[in-house]
Structures are given as C-alpha cells and as structure tokens.
C-alpha cells in the first residue's frame, strides 16, 4: 500500500508561492502598489496559506495531532483521518470565502453587503465542519479514502484561483466606473479609480490643453485597459496626479500655485476640449 501523501507539503508550498506571485503581478498590473492595494497584498498570502493547510488535511487525512475539539478523543484511531479530512475541506473552503469577503469593504454602496454575506458564509462553512465531526456516528465510523491526484490538484487549483482572483477583481471595482470631472461654482472635483481630488479655482495657476501628452509610468494607482489613474511620473512633470481614459490622447493639464500637477481627460478629444473650454470660462 502506498503511504506517500497525495498532496506533498513541498509541492503545495510551490503552488502557494506561484499563487502569491500571480496575485502580486495582477495587483501591480491593475492598481499598482500603495493605497488600498496594501489590503489584498496582506490578506491574499495569509489566506493562501490557511486554505492550503486545510487542503493538506483534506487530501492526506493528516494532522489529527493538531486538532483539539470537544468529543475528538471519543473518535477511534481509524476514523480520525476521515474526520481530519472533513475538517480540512471545511477550513479551506471557509477561509476562501473569508478571503474573498475582506476586499469588498472598500467598494462603496453594495460592497458592505457582499462583505457581510461572504464573511458569514465563510464562518458558517468553517464551523459546520466542526459540527460534522462532533456529530459523527461513533458506532459506525467512516474510514478515510485516498483521493486521486487529479481530484486533489484540481481542487487545489480551484481554491487558490478563487483566493487570488476574487480579491483582485474586488480591488478593480473599488473606484468610480470612469473619470468623472465635476465643475462647481468655486472648485472642481476629479474622481477616478484611486483618485479623488478637489481643487479650488483660486488655487489654479495655469490650465493647458495638450493633444499629445505622454503619461509616463505609474507609481501607484490604477492601470487598466480603459483607465489610467493615480500617481504617475513623466519627464515633463516628475510626479503628478493622473485621471485619464486610454482611448484619448488629448489631456487637460492643471498646475496649481503650489506647483502640483493634475492631468485628466474624457473618452474622446471632443469631450476633452469641451471640458477644457468650460473650465476656462469658470476661472
């Protein structure tokens, strides 16, 4: 009989490292480092390891010496590997739900509802594993059955993919849907993912329309296929604030009296030029 673990620790740790590396790359591509990206950068590695611990218990029926719960000692030695496997699967799935829940707290309006629903689901799944163990039939115990490698690794992939993909998706949805410029009586507001700035007209030194502005590189913020926003750096300004659509090469450039630069546009050149003219009329 082959006693080797179906899910070796070394291979699982390699899978964990790959999952965490993919998460870091996706976060950098989508929103960069800094600001609210700190939350998934902390939670994803933590819950990848927690879920992996549960998957290791589930796949191998191992870790009975790590479990201490009411009624545990009443289980036979033959049934403990099965109980551990059950508990491990509940831990893995429950912690995956909790991991998915946390980033939704940064999404306005509906994010809190999603956070509460996912968090409660994760807690319920985790504790239901304990209940299953406590209510097992002691007189007719079940034995642990080894899983096939295909079943194990498909499950590992699905759980780790969920732990990484859902928080990154939540992070992308955390800001406004587009670039919103509001021109008020005495000030203007620039809103975009990772950007929320209000500028008084009296604080503006110059306003320019640039049909061929180079945004440079992102320091921190959002960098998607449609929108670039946050803190950027280029050869013209050094560090500056950007809120822009990738579909338009025309930009409005504001320089404040303090020397700070804010650059933004709309989806096309016509709308950007109209916004520029409207802004000039208010100064």
N, C-alpha and C positions, 0 to 999 in steps of 0.2 A: 504493500500500500504506500502510495506517495504521500509523505507527510510534509513536503515543502509547501510553504504558504502560497496560495493562489495570487495574493497581492503582496509581493515583497516590499519591505519598507524602502529600500533603495530606489526601486522603480517608481514607487509612489511619490517619493521626495523629488525625483526628477520631473514627474508630471506636475507637481506643485510648483516647482521652480519655473517651468515653462508657462504655466497658467499665470503666475505672478508677473513674469516678464511680458507676456502678451497684454496683461492689464495695464502695466506701466506704459507700454508703447501706445495702446489705444487712448489712454488718458492724455498722453502728450500730443497725439495727433488731433484729438477732439477739442481739448480745452487747455492744454499746456499744464505746467506745474505752477502751483501757487493758488491762493484764494480757496475756493470751495473744493478744488481738486485734492486738497490735503485729506478730506474725509474719506474718499474711496481708496486713496493711497495707504491709509492706515487700516481701514476695515477689510479690504479685499484680501491682503496677505493673512490677516488674522483668521478670517473665516475659511479661507482655502485650507489652512492647517487644521482647523476644527472639523471641517467637513471630511477632510482626508483621514483624520483619526477615526471618525465614525465609519467611514468606508473600509478602513483596515479591519476594524472589529467585525463589520458585517461580512466581508469577504472571507476572512480567515477563521471566524469564530474564536478569536483570541482576545485576551485582555480581561479574562474573568477575575484575575487578581487585582484589577484596577477598579472593579465595581463593588460598591458597598451600598446596599439599599435594604429596606425592611423586607424580610422574607427571603433574602438572597441565599442565606445559609440552608434554607429548607429545600433548595433545589439539589437534585442529585448531580454528581460529578459529570455524568453523561449528558445531562440536559443543560448544563451551564454554557457550553459553547453555543448551543442554539439560542439561549437567552441573550447572550452577549451579541450574537449576530443580529437579533431583532432590535436590541437597544442601539447598536451601532448604526443601523439603517435609519432609525428614527432620529438619531443625533445628526447624521449627515444631512438628511432632508430638512429637518427643523432648522438647523443652523444656516442652510442655504436660503430658506425663507427669511430669516432674521437679517442675513447679509443683504438680501435684495431690498428689505424694508428700509434700512437706515438712510440711503441716499435720497429717498423720496421726501424727507423732511425739508429739503432745500427747494422743493418745487412749490410755487405758490398755489393757493386755492385747493386743488384736488390732491396735492401731494401728501398732505397730512392724513387724509382718509386712506390713501393707499398704504402709507406707512403703518397706520394702526391695523389695517386688515392683514397685511403681510406679517407684521410682528406677532399678532395674536395667533395667526395660523402657524407660524414657526414654533411658538411656545406650545401650542396645542399638539402639534406633531411630535415634539420632543417628549412632552410629559405623557403622551399616550403610549410611547414606547415603554416607559416605566410601569404604566398601568398594565400593559400586556404581560410584562414579566411577573408582576405581582399576582396576576390572576391566572397564571399558567396552571394547567392540570398536573398536580404533583404525582397523582396516582398513575397517570398515563403520559409520561414526559415525552417530548419530541426530541429527536436527535438532529444534530447539525449535519446538513448535507452540503458537500463541497460544490461551489459554483464553477461553471466553466469559465475559462479565461476570457472568452468573448463576452459573456454576460457581465463579468466583473469590469472589464475595461470600457465597455460601452456605458455602464453606469457611472464609472469614474469620470469619463469624458462629459457626460450629460450634466453631472452635478457641478464639476469645475467650470464648464462652459457657462452654466447659469449663474454661478457665483461671480464670474467676471463680467459677462455680457449685460446682465440686467442693471447693475450699478453704473456701468459706463453709459448705458442708454439713459438712465435717470439723470446722470450728470449733464448729458447733452440737452435734455429737456428742461433744465433748471432755469434758463434765462428766457427773456422775451422771444417770441417766434421770429422776429426780424429786427431791423434797425428802425427805431421809432424816434423821430425828431419832433418835439413839441415847441412851438414858438409862442411864448406868452407875452404879456404886456411889458414886463420888466426883465424877464430872463428866458432862457431856453433850456430844454432838457434833452439830453442824448441818452437813449436807452437801447441796449443790445445785450446779447449774452455776455455776462461778466463785466458789463459797463452800465453805470447809472450815474450820470453827471448832470448837474445843474449849473449853468453859467449865467451870471448877471450880465446884461448888455453893457453896463458901465465898466465891467472888468475886461472887456474885449479890446485889444489893441488893433489888430488887423484881421480882415477876412479876405480870403483869396479863393478863386475857382481854378483848379488845376486839372486839365484834361489828360494828364499823363503822369500821375503821381505813383511813385514806387513805394509800396508799403513796407518793404524790408523784411525783417524776421520777427517772429513772435517771441516775446519774453515770457508772458503769461496771459492766459485768456482763452478765447475760443477760436478754433481754426477748422471750420468745416468746408464742405464743397460749395456751400452757398454764402456763408457769412464768415468774415474775419473780424474779431473784436477783442479788445483788451489792451494790454500794454505791449507795444511794438517798438522796434528800433530800426532806424534807417540812417543813411548818410546825410540827409538834409537836416533832420531834427535831433538825431540821437534818440532818446526815449520819448515816446509820445503815446497818447490815447487814440485808439482807432475803433470805429464802428462802421463797417462797410459791407456791401454786397460784392461778391466776386464777379458778378455779371457786368459791373460798371467800372470803367477806368477813370471816370471823372469824379473829382473829390472837392469838397468844401474844406478849406483849411482855416482853422481859427488859432490865432496866437493871443494869449491873454497878456495883460500888462505885467503879470508875474513872470512871463517867459514860458509858461506851459503851453503845449500844443495839443489841440484836439482836431481830429480829422474824421470826416464821415461822408457818406453819400447815400443815394437811393438806388432803386433797382436798375435805373437807366439814366443816361445823360440828360434827357429832357426833364425828368423829375428832379434831378440833382440841380440843374440850372435854375429851375423854378424855385426850389428851396433856397438857393443862394440869393436870388433876387428878392424873395420875401424877407430873408434875414437882413439884407442890406437896408430895406425900407424901414426896418424897425430900429436901426442904430442911430 
